[in-house]
């Protein structure tokens, strides 16, 4: 990696990702106060926020090279069930 050092940029992006996770206990979620559930009524009963860091090399300014990406998205291993 050290021999391949080059100038670059890091870009951050954030948005909502629908259809990729499911609440593992919808029944329990409904026990939260209605006022709290109403706060998230536009996105549903799970966190839909996804954050992306994109790393781009700038050795060729006419054609930047994607070096890698790192994402954060909340999903629990047991959340894709049939409840």
C-alpha positions, 0 to 999 in steps of 0.5 A: 500500500505504501508504494501505491500512495497517491493524491486523492479525495474522500467524499461522503454521502448520506441518504435513506435506503428502503427495502433493505432491512426489516424490524425483527420485532414489529410487535414490540415496536408497537409498544413504544409510545405513539408520539415516538413512533410518529417521529419516524412515520415517514421512514417506518419502524427501522433506521433507513439511514445509510452513510457512504465514504468514497475514496478516489485517487487523483493520479489521472485528473481526467479519469479519477480512479475509485480506490474503495468505499466504506458504508454504514447501514443498520441491520441486525442479523436476525432482522430478516425474518417472517414476522 
